[in-house]
Amino acid sequence: MRNRFLFALSLLLITALTLPAFIYAQRTAQSTSPSGTASGPVSTRPVRKTADAEEIEKDVSEALTVIQDQYIDGNKLDYNAVFKSSITGMLRSLDPHSNYFDRAEFDEFRTDQRSEYYGIGATIGDLREGDQVNTFIRATFENAPAWKAGLRYGDRILEVDGKDMRGKNFYEVRQNLRGPRGSVVKVTVERLASHKVETVEITRDAVPQPSIPEFYMIRPGVGYIAMSGGFNLTTADEFANALENLHSQGMKQLVIDLRGNGGGLLSQAVKVANTFLQRGQLILKQQGRVRGSTQPYYADNEQPDMTPLVVIVNRGTASASEILTGALQDHDRALIVGETSFGKGLVQIPFPLEYGSALLLTIGKYYTPSGRLIQRDYSNAGFYDYYTNGGISRETNKTPVAPTGPESRTDTGRAVYGGGGITPDEMVSPRLISPAQQRVTDPVFAFAMELAAGRVAGFDAYKVQRPIDFGRDLTATDFPMTDTLYKAFKDFVASKPIYKFTPAQLDKERAYIERQLRYELVTAAYGSTTSFQVFNADDPQITKAIDVLPRAQQLAAAAQNKRNPS
């Protein structure tokens, strides 16, 4: 065991010093990483040791021997942990996006690219009341194993395969629910309506994780496509289906929501961009140091969709989603709304290793059509700082920092900048959840379960004791929030001192409470994807996106006229 890990670790340390030699296998676009890939084969060379590499190999061997012989728990040494941490540390010295996957992580990585995972197909969530924590079913997915087994909103998970789940957070519960395809898991639940305890056997299966969880007509004539699921093998087909469906409903304008989309397959981002761009328009240029990793990607669409378009981004919008956004912005095909995106302009490709593990290695950079490299600087930042202070977790209530990267020009001559993500044409701060709002979420969930179970007198119309009605577009008459309902909620909270809320504190958060309560009831009745329509109704970034659609139409027309003057 020790020799196997030592050999592999030494080989990878040598790789760090002789990087071109490590590009040893041909890969195609179907095996891309979350950041894209070189589209053709890369060169193959044998590994070449240098004098420095040989010295490092000896140091590694000696260090591992000393650890094994002298470390207090050396006889219990976890070689997999040592191996993984060593490789990860080596890759962190290269860039923040090169990574190492052990066998289980690489299997999960490939599963994610297929837009699915293996489990029971249920959304679960915690309810915290004082020191007590319980996990409940929030929703099931259509035709998923949990749906077939009859699990419903509000069922409390007591045990999984005989292991007590009470007191465990939903992350721990989820790990126990997931497992190999075809395996059987026994889930013991307490039913919401009857409090009856039942044990159901569920056969785990592939559960779809679509790239596009939701699309619908958000306003008359305005379509909305939520692309929060990354760019996976099915993304382009899902997008084409959503677009066709919305056009059939009379869509004249479109909002694409890329918030929280961390990227995925470059090839899929190119296909989606191709939907809206004309033949010959550059989508991106990829540049690398090995053969096959440098090439441009052009649109080849003779009849692009000319629907006026706005794209929403935030600090969780990264990689392939930034490729799509940058192409549409540079060609003035869409207006961009929201916050500055993450800023990832590096391209990775996975290299499978022996024993089922894999190395995810940066092999190139990509540039937007105007020549922008949007990668944020990571030379003076640690790994944690790169992903927090500069990325997804940055504070959003501060004045946006002015772009500092090189200036480029869009097709109509507008200035855009590289060096730090995609800067929106319209900066709009997100709607944030305050600590007080976060704290009131638990009593809202608890009250929603009482409503759904039919245990709140006078509110039988809010009872949800039926299978989920999937695919519904909400109307104003679905679970309306009224003064009498809000009063019933306040009475419920007052009856439970454990929540520690005063009536004045609740009144201050009434808008949030009513929105969250309606979200819970819609989740119970229509599923976890449809319920996001509740939040979208008054989302400030979506509202701004709809407002600027006429400007997006004018901008696209100006760019079209410049390319094809009459």
C-alpha positions as CSV (number, residue, x, y, z in Angstrom):
1,M,0.0,0.0,0.0
2,R,2.7,2.4,1.0
3,N,4.8,1.8,-2.1
4,R,1.8,2.3,-4.4
5,F,0.9,5.7,-2.9
6,L,4.6,6.7,-2.8
7,F,5.0,5.9,-6.5
8,A,1.9,7.8,-7.5
9,L,2.7,10.8,-5.3
10,S,6.3,10.9,-6.6
11,L,5.1,10.8,-10.2
12,L,2.7,13.7,-9.6
13,L,5.4,15.8,-7.9
14,I,7.6,15.2,-10.9
15,T,4.7,16.3,-13.0
16,A,4.6,19.7,-11.3
17,L,8.1,20.4,-12.4
18,T,7.8,18.9,-15.9
19,L,4.2,19.9,-16.7
20,P,4.4,19.6,-20.5
21,A,5.5,16.0,-20.1
22,F,2.4,15.1,-18.1
23,I,0.0,15.8,-21.0
24,Y,0.1,12.1,-21.8
25,A,-3.3,11.1,-23.1
26,Q,-5.7,12.2,-25.7
27,R,-9.0,13.7,-24.5
28,T,-12.1,15.0,-26.3
29,A,-14.8,17.5,-25.5
30,Q,-17.0,14.8,-24.0
31,S,-14.7,14.4,-21.0
32,T,-14.5,18.0,-20.1
33,S,-14.2,19.5,-16.6
34,P,-16.5,22.2,-15.2
35,S,-14.3,24.8,-16.9
36,G,-14.3,23.5,-20.4
37,T,-11.7,21.6,-22.4
38,A,-9.4,21.6,-25.3
39,S,-11.6,20.3,-28.1
40,G,-9.0,18.1,-29.8
41,P,-6.3,15.7,-28.8
42,V,-3.4,17.0,-26.8
43,S,0.2,15.9,-27.3
44,T,1.5,12.7,-25.7
45,R,5.0,12.6,-24.2
46,P,6.8,10.3,-21.8
47,V,7.4,11.6,-18.3
48,R,10.8,13.1,-18.1
49,K,12.7,13.4,-14.8
50,T,14.9,16.4,-14.0
51,A,17.6,16.5,-11.4
52,D,15.3,18.6,-9.2
53,A,12.5,16.1,-9.6
54,E,14.7,13.2,-8.6
55,E,15.8,15.1,-5.4
56,I,12.1,15.8,-4.6
57,E,11.2,12.1,-5.2
58,K,13.9,11.1,-2.7
59,D,12.7,13.7,-0.2
60,V,9.2,12.5,-0.5
61,S,10.2,8.9,0.0
62,E,12.3,9.8,3.1
63,A,9.6,12.0,4.6
64,L,7.0,9.3,4.2
65,T,9.3,6.7,5.8
66,V,10.1,9.0,8.8
67,I,6.3,9.7,9.3
68,Q,5.6,6.0,9.1
69,D,8.4,5.0,11.5
70,Q,8.4,8.0,14.0
71,Y,4.9,9.5,14.0
72,I,3.0,8.7,17.2
73,D,0.1,7.0,15.2
74,G,2.3,5.9,12.3
75,N,0.9,2.4,12.5
76,K,-2.6,3.9,11.8
77,L,-1.5,6.1,9.0
78,D,-4.2,6.8,6.4
79,Y,-2.2,6.7,3.2
80,N,-5.1,7.9,1.1
81,A,-5.4,11.0,3.2
82,V,-1.6,11.7,3.0
83,F,-1.6,11.0,-0.7
84,K,-4.6,13.3,-1.4
85,S,-3.5,16.2,0.8
86,S,0.0,16.1,-0.8
87,I,-1.4,16.2,-4.3
88,T,-3.9,18.9,-3.4
89,G,-1.2,21.0,-1.8
90,M,0.9,20.6,-5.0
91,L,-1.9,21.7,-7.2
92,R,-2.8,24.7,-5.0
93,S,0.7,26.0,-5.9
94,L,-0.3,26.1,-9.5
95,D,-3.7,27.8,-9.6
96,P,-7.0,27.7,-7.6
97,H,-8.8,25.5,-10.1
98,S,-6.5,22.5,-10.7
99,N,-7.7,19.8,-8.5
100,Y,-7.4,16.1,-7.5
101,F,-10.3,13.6,-7.3
102,D,-10.0,10.3,-5.4
103,R,-12.0,7.4,-6.8
104,A,-15.3,8.4,-5.1
105,E,-15.0,12.1,-6.0
106,F,-14.2,11.3,-9.6
107,D,-17.2,9.0,-9.9
108,E,-19.4,11.8,-8.5
109,F,-17.8,14.3,-10.9
110,R,-18.7,12.1,-13.9
111,T,-22.2,11.6,-12.5
112,D,-22.7,15.3,-12.2
113,Q,-21.8,15.8,-15.8
114,R,-24.6,13.4,-16.8
115,S,-27.0,15.8,-15.0
116,E,-28.0,13.2,-12.4
117,Y,-27.1,11.6,-9.1
118,Y,-27.9,8.3,-7.4
119,G,-30.3,8.5,-4.5
120,I,-34.0,8.5,-3.6
121,G,-34.9,11.8,-5.3
122,A,-36.2,14.0,-2.5
123,T,-35.5,17.5,-1.2
124,I,-35.0,17.5,2.6
125,G,-34.6,20.2,5.2
126,D,-34.0,20.9,8.9
127,L,-36.3,22.2,11.5
128,R,-34.5,23.6,14.5
129,E,-36.4,24.2,17.7
130,G,-34.1,25.0,20.6
131,D,-31.5,22.2,20.9
132,Q,-33.6,19.8,18.8
133,V,-32.9,19.2,15.1
134,N,-35.1,17.1,12.9
135,T,-35.0,16.5,9.1
136,F,-38.2,16.5,7.0
137,I,-39.1,15.7,3.4
138,R,-39.7,19.0,1.6
139,A,-40.5,17.7,-1.8
140,T,-40.0,14.7,-4.1
141,F,-39.2,14.7,-7.8
142,E,-41.5,13.4,-10.5
143,N,-41.1,9.7,-11.0
144,A,-38.2,9.5,-8.6
145,P,-37.9,6.6,-6.1
146,A,-39.1,8.7,-3.2
147,W,-42.1,9.8,-5.2
148,K,-43.0,6.2,-6.1
149,A,-42.6,5.3,-2.4
150,G,-45.2,7.8,-1.4
151,L,-43.0,10.2,0.6
152,R,-44.5,13.6,1.0
153,Y,-44.0,17.1,2.3
154,G,-43.6,17.2,6.1
155,D,-42.7,13.5,6.6
156,R,-40.1,13.4,9.4
157,I,-37.1,11.2,8.8
158,L,-36.5,9.1,11.9
159,E,-34.1,6.4,10.7
160,V,-32.2,5.4,7.6
161,D,-31.2,1.7,7.5
162,G,-31.8,1.5,11.2
163,K,-29.5,4.4,12.0
164,D,-31.2,7.1,14.1
165,M,-31.4,10.4,12.2
166,R,-32.9,12.5,15.0
167,G,-30.5,15.3,16.0
168,K,-28.6,15.1,12.8
169,N,-28.5,17.9,10.2
170,F,-29.8,17.3,6.7
171,Y,-26.3,17.1,5.3
172,E,-25.7,13.9,7.3
173,V,-29.1,12.6,6.5
174,R,-28.6,13.2,2.8
175,Q,-25.3,11.3,2.8
176,N,-27.1,8.3,4.3
177,L,-29.9,8.5,1.7
178,R,-27.5,8.5,-1.2
179,G,-25.9,5.3,-2.4
180,P,-25.1,3.1,-5.4
181,R,-27.7,2.7,-8.1
182,G,-29.9,-0.3,-7.5
183,S,-29.2,-0.6,-3.8
184,V,-32.1,-0.6,-1.3
185,V,-32.4,1.8,1.6
186,K,-35.0,1.5,4.4
187,V,-36.3,4.9,5.5
188,T,-38.4,5.2,8.6
189,V,-40.6,8.3,8.6
190,E,-43.3,9.8,10.8
191,R,-46.2,10.9,8.6
192,L,-47.2,14.5,8.8
193,A,-50.9,14.2,8.9
194,S,-51.4,11.0,11.0
195,H,-48.1,10.9,13.0
196,K,-48.0,7.2,12.0
197,V,-44.5,5.7,11.9
198,E,-43.8,3.7,8.7
199,T,-40.7,2.1,7.2
200,V,-40.5,2.1,3.4
201,E,-38.0,0.3,1.2
202,I,-36.7,2.5,-1.6
203,T,-34.5,1.3,-4.4
204,R,-32.0,4.0,-5.3
205,D,-31.8,5.1,-8.9
206,A,-30.5,7.8,-11.1
207,V,-32.2,11.1,-10.2
208,P,-32.2,13.8,-12.8
209,Q,-30.5,17.1,-12.0
210,P,-31.5,19.2,-14.9
211,S,-29.4,22.2,-16.0
212,I,-32.7,24.1,-16.3
213,P,-34.9,23.4,-13.3
214,E,-37.5,25.9,-14.3
215,F,-38.8,27.9,-17.3
216,Y,-42.1,29.7,-17.6
217,M,-43.8,32.9,-18.8
218,I,-42.9,35.3,-16.0
219,R,-44.9,38.2,-17.6
220,P,-47.2,38.3,-20.6
221,G,-44.9,37.9,-23.6
222,V,-41.8,37.5,-21.4
223,G,-40.1,34.1,-21.0
224,Y,-37.9,33.2,-18.1
225,I,-35.3,30.4,-18.1
226,A,-33.5,29.5,-14.9
227,M,-30.1,28.0,-15.7
228,S,-28.8,27.2,-12.3
229,G,-27.8,23.6,-12.8
230,G,-24.5,24.1,-14.6
231,F,-23.6,23.2,-18.1
232,N,-23.8,19.4,-18.4
233,L,-24.3,16.9,-21.2
234,T,-28.0,17.7,-21.5
235,T,-27.8,21.5,-21.2
236,A,-28.1,22.5,-24.9
237,D,-31.0,20.1,-25.5
238,E,-32.8,21.3,-22.4
239,F,-32.3,24.9,-23.5
240,A,-33.7,24.2,-27.0
241,N,-36.7,22.5,-25.5
242,A,-37.4,25.4,-23.1
243,L,-37.0,27.9,-25.9
244,E,-39.4,26.1,-28.1
245,N,-41.9,25.7,-25.3
246,L,-41.8,29.4,-24.5
247,H,-42.1,30.5,-28.1
248,S,-45.2,28.3,-28.4
249,Q,-46.7,30.3,-25.5
250,G,-46.2,33.6,-27.3
251,M,-42.8,34.6,-25.9
252,K,-41.5,37.9,-27.4
253,Q,-38.7,38.7,-24.9
254,L,-36.5,36.5,-22.8
255,V,-34.7,36.6,-19.5
256,I,-31.9,34.0,-18.9
257,D,-31.0,33.6,-15.2
258,L,-27.3,32.4,-14.7
259,R,-27.1,33.3,-11.1
260,G,-25.3,30.6,-9.1
261,N,-24.3,28.7,-12.3
262,G,-20.8,27.5,-11.6
263,G,-20.1,26.4,-15.1
264,G,-19.5,23.0,-16.7
265,L,-18.9,21.8,-20.2
266,L,-17.5,24.4,-22.6
267,S,-19.1,22.6,-25.6
268,Q,-22.5,23.1,-24.1
269,A,-22.0,26.8,-23.4
270,V,-20.8,27.2,-27.0
271,K,-24.0,25.5,-28.3
272,V,-26.3,27.8,-26.2
273,A,-24.4,30.9,-27.4
274,N,-24.7,29.6,-31.0
275,T,-28.5,29.8,-30.5
276,F,-28.4,33.6,-30.5
277,L,-25.3,34.5,-32.6
278,Q,-24.8,34.6,-36.4
279,R,-22.5,32.3,-38.4
280,G,-19.0,33.6,-38.2
281,Q,-19.3,35.5,-34.9
282,L,-16.6,34.5,-32.5
283,I,-17.9,32.9,-29.2
284,L,-14.5,32.5,-27.5
285,K,-10.8,31.9,-28.2
286,Q,-9.0,29.3,-26.1
287,Q,-5.2,29.5,-25.8
288,G,-3.0,26.8,-24.2
289,R,0.6,25.7,-24.4
290,V,0.0,22.1,-25.7
291,R,-1.0,21.0,-29.1
292,G,-4.8,21.0,-29.6
293,S,-5.5,23.4,-26.7
294,T,-5.5,26.6,-28.8
295,Q,-8.4,27.3,-31.0
296,P,-11.3,29.7,-31.7
297,Y,-14.9,28.8,-31.5
298,Y,-17.3,30.4,-34.0
299,A,-21.1,30.4,-34.3
300,D,-22.4,28.5,-37.3
301,N,-26.1,29.4,-37.0
302,E,-27.6,30.6,-40.3
303,Q,-30.9,31.6,-38.6
304,P,-30.2,32.7,-35.0
305,D,-33.0,33.4,-32.6
306,M,-33.4,37.2,-32.4
307,T,-35.6,37.4,-29.3
308,P,-34.6,40.4,-27.2
309,L,-32.5,39.0,-24.4
310,V,-31.3,40.0,-20.9
311,V,-29.0,37.8,-18.9
312,I,-28.8,37.9,-15.0
313,V,-25.5,37.1,-13.3
314,N,-24.0,37.2,-9.8
315,R,-20.8,36.3,-8.0
316,G,-21.7,32.7,-8.3
317,T,-21.8,32.9,-12.1
318,A,-18.5,31.3,-13.3
319,S,-16.6,29.5,-16.0
320,A,-18.8,28.2,-18.8
321,S,-21.7,30.5,-17.8
322,E,-19.2,33.5,-18.1
323,I,-18.3,32.2,-21.6
324,L,-21.9,32.5,-22.6
325,T,-22.4,35.9,-20.9
326,G,-19.2,37.3,-22.3
327,A,-20.1,36.3,-25.9
328,L,-23.6,37.8,-25.7
329,Q,-22.3,41.0,-24.1
330,D,-19.3,41.5,-26.5
331,H,-21.6,41.1,-29.5
332,D,-24.2,43.4,-27.9
333,R,-26.7,40.5,-28.3
334,A,-27.9,40.8,-24.7
335,L,-27.9,43.3,-21.8
336,I,-26.3,41.9,-18.6
337,V,-28.0,42.6,-15.2
338,G,-26.9,41.8,-11.6
339,E,-23.5,41.7,-10.0
340,T,-20.0,41.2,-11.4
341,S,-19.5,37.5,-12.1
342,F,-16.9,35.3,-10.4
343,G,-14.0,35.7,-12.9
344,K,-12.8,32.3,-14.0
345,G,-11.0,32.2,-17.3
346,L,-9.0,29.1,-16.9
347,V,-9.7,25.9,-18.8
348,Q,-9.3,22.4,-17.1
349,I,-9.4,18.9,-18.4
350,P,-9.6,15.7,-16.4
351,F,-6.8,13.2,-16.6
352,P,-7.8,9.8,-15.2
353,L,-5.1,8.2,-13.1
354,E,-4.5,4.6,-11.9
355,Y,-6.9,3.2,-9.3
356,G,-9.8,5.3,-10.5
357,S,-8.7,8.7,-9.3
358,A,-8.1,11.7,-11.6
359,L,-6.2,15.0,-11.9
360,L,-8.2,18.1,-13.1
361,L,-5.5,20.2,-14.7
362,T,-5.5,23.7,-16.1
363,I,-4.4,23.4,-19.7
364,G,-5.4,26.8,-21.1
365,K,-7.1,30.2,-20.8
366,Y,-10.1,31.5,-22.7
367,Y,-10.8,35.0,-24.0
368,T,-14.1,36.6,-24.9
369,P,-14.8,37.8,-28.4
370,S,-13.5,41.3,-27.7
371,G,-10.3,39.8,-26.3
372,R,-11.0,39.9,-22.6
373,L,-9.3,37.5,-20.2
374,I,-11.8,37.6,-17.3
375,Q,-9.7,35.5,-14.9
376,R,-9.3,37.2,-11.5
377,D,-5.7,37.6,-10.2
378,Y,-4.8,34.8,-7.8
379,S,-1.1,35.4,-7.6
380,N,-1.2,37.1,-4.2
381,A,-4.2,35.4,-2.7
382,G,-4.5,32.2,-0.7
383,F,-7.0,29.5,-1.8
384,Y,-9.5,30.5,0.8
385,D,-9.2,34.2,0.1
386,Y,-9.6,33.6,-3.6
387,Y,-13.0,31.9,-3.1
388,T,-14.3,34.2,-0.4
389,N,-12.9,37.7,-0.3
390,G,-12.7,37.9,-4.1
391,G,-15.5,35.6,-5.1
392,I,-18.8,34.2,-4.2
393,S,-18.9,35.3,-0.6
394,R,-17.9,38.9,-1.1
395,E,-20.0,41.4,0.7
396,T,-22.7,42.8,-1.6
397,N,-23.7,46.0,0.2
398,K,-20.6,47.9,-0.8
399,T,-20.1,50.2,-3.7
400,P,-18.9,48.1,-6.7
401,V,-15.2,48.4,-7.4
402,A,-14.5,50.0,-10.7
403,P,-13.0,47.7,-13.4
404,T,-9.2,47.8,-13.5
405,G,-8.4,45.3,-16.3
406,P,-7.5,46.1,-19.9
407,E,-10.3,47.9,-21.9
408,S,-11.9,46.2,-24.8
409,R,-14.8,47.2,-27.1
410,T,-18.1,45.5,-27.9
411,D,-19.4,45.4,-31.5
412,T,-21.1,48.8,-31.1
413,G,-18.1,50.3,-29.3
414,R,-19.1,50.0,-25.7
415,A,-16.2,49.7,-23.2
416,V,-15.8,46.4,-21.4
417,Y,-13.0,45.3,-19.2
418,G,-11.0,42.1,-18.4
419,G,-9.2,40.9,-15.3
420,G,-12.1,40.4,-12.9
421,G,-15.3,38.6,-14.3
422,I,-18.1,40.0,-16.4
423,T,-19.3,43.5,-15.2
424,P,-23.0,43.9,-15.8
425,D,-24.4,46.7,-17.9
426,E,-26.9,47.3,-15.1
427,M,-25.5,46.7,-11.5
428,V,-28.3,45.5,-9.2
429,S,-27.8,44.3,-5.7
430,P,-29.5,41.0,-4.7
431,R,-32.2,40.7,-2.1
432,L,-30.3,39.5,1.1
433,I,-31.7,37.6,4.0
434,S,-31.0,39.2,7.4
435,P,-30.2,37.2,10.5
436,A,-33.7,37.9,11.9
437,Q,-35.2,36.6,8.7
438,Q,-33.0,33.5,8.8
439,R,-34.2,32.9,12.4
440,V,-37.9,33.2,11.6
441,T,-37.5,30.5,8.8
442,D,-38.0,27.7,11.3
443,P,-41.3,28.8,12.8
444,V,-42.5,29.5,9.2
445,F,-41.7,25.9,8.2
446,A,-43.3,24.5,11.4
447,F,-46.5,26.5,10.7
448,A,-46.6,25.6,7.1
449,M,-46.5,21.9,8.0
450,E,-49.5,22.5,10.3
451,L,-51.4,24.1,7.5
452,A,-50.5,21.4,5.0
453,A,-51.6,18.8,7.5
454,G,-55.0,20.6,7.9
455,R,-54.5,21.2,11.6
456,V,-55.1,25.0,11.6
457,A,-58.8,25.7,12.1
458,G,-60.4,27.8,9.4
459,F,-57.8,27.2,6.8
460,D,-58.9,23.9,5.1
461,A,-58.1,25.5,1.7
462,Y,-54.4,25.4,2.6
463,K,-54.4,21.7,3.4
464,V,-52.0,19.8,1.1
465,Q,-52.5,16.0,1.5
466,R,-52.2,14.9,-2.1
467,P,-49.3,14.0,-4.5
468,I,-47.4,16.9,-6.0
469,D,-48.9,18.5,-9.0
470,F,-45.7,19.0,-11.1
471,G,-45.3,21.6,-13.8
472,R,-47.8,24.2,-12.6
473,D,-47.4,27.9,-13.3
474,L,-48.5,29.9,-10.3
475,T,-51.4,32.2,-10.3
476,A,-52.3,34.9,-7.7
477,T,-55.1,32.6,-6.3
478,D,-52.6,29.9,-5.3
479,F,-52.2,30.1,-1.5
480,P,-52.9,33.8,-1.0
481,M,-51.5,35.5,2.0
482,T,-54.2,37.3,4.0
483,D,-54.4,39.2,7.3
484,T,-56.3,36.4,9.0
485,L,-53.6,33.9,7.9
486,Y,-50.8,36.1,9.2
487,K,-52.6,36.5,12.5
488,A,-52.9,32.7,12.8
489,F,-49.1,32.5,12.2
490,K,-48.5,35.1,15.0
491,D,-50.7,33.1,17.3
492,F,-48.9,29.9,16.5
493,V,-45.5,31.5,17.3
494,A,-46.8,33.0,20.5
495,S,-47.9,29.6,21.6
496,K,-44.3,28.3,21.3
497,P,-42.0,30.4,23.6
498,I,-39.1,28.4,22.3
499,Y,-39.0,30.6,19.2
500,K,-38.5,33.8,21.3
501,F,-40.2,36.2,18.9
502,T,-42.2,39.2,20.0
503,P,-45.2,40.4,17.9
504,A,-43.3,43.6,17.0
505,Q,-40.3,41.5,15.7
506,L,-42.6,39.4,13.5
507,D,-44.4,42.5,12.1
508,K,-41.1,44.0,11.1
509,E,-40.5,40.9,8.9
510,R,-44.1,40.4,7.7
511,A,-43.2,40.6,4.0
512,Y,-40.5,38.0,4.3
513,I,-42.7,35.7,6.5
514,E,-45.6,35.8,4.0
515,R,-43.3,35.2,1.0
516,Q,-41.5,32.3,2.8
517,L,-44.9,30.8,4.0
518,R,-46.3,30.8,0.5
519,Y,-43.0,29.3,-0.8
520,E,-43.4,26.4,1.7
521,L,-47.0,25.7,0.7
522,V,-46.3,25.9,-3.0
523,T,-43.4,23.5,-2.4
524,A,-45.8,21.1,-0.7
525,A,-48.4,21.3,-3.5
526,Y,-46.4,21.8,-6.7
527,G,-42.8,20.9,-5.9
528,S,-39.4,22.5,-5.2
529,T,-38.8,24.0,-8.6
530,T,-42.2,25.6,-9.1
531,S,-41.9,27.2,-5.7
532,F,-39.1,29.5,-6.8
533,Q,-41.7,31.4,-8.8
534,V,-42.8,32.8,-5.5
535,F,-39.4,34.4,-4.9
536,N,-39.1,35.5,-8.5
537,A,-42.3,37.6,-8.4
538,D,-40.6,40.5,-6.6
539,D,-36.9,39.7,-7.0
540,P,-35.1,43.0,-7.7
541,Q,-32.6,41.6,-10.2
542,I,-35.4,39.9,-12.2
543,T,-37.5,43.0,-12.0
544,K,-34.7,45.1,-13.4
545,A,-34.0,42.5,-16.1
546,I,-37.6,42.8,-17.3
547,D,-37.5,46.6,-17.2
548,V,-34.5,46.8,-19.5
549,L,-35.7,44.4,-22.1
550,P,-36.6,47.3,-24.5
551,R,-33.0,48.6,-24.2
552,A,-31.7,45.1,-24.9
553,Q,-33.8,45.0,-28.1
554,Q,-32.4,48.4,-29.2
555,L,-28.8,47.3,-28.5
556,A,-29.1,44.1,-30.4
557,A,-30.7,46.0,-33.4
558,A,-27.9,48.5,-33.4
559,A,-25.3,45.7,-33.5
560,Q,-27.2,43.9,-36.2
561,N,-27.3,47.1,-38.3
562,K,-23.6,47.6,-37.9
563,R,-22.8,44.1,-39.0
564,N,-25.3,44.2,-41.9
565,P,-25.8,47.8,-43.0
566,S,-28.7,48.3,-45.4
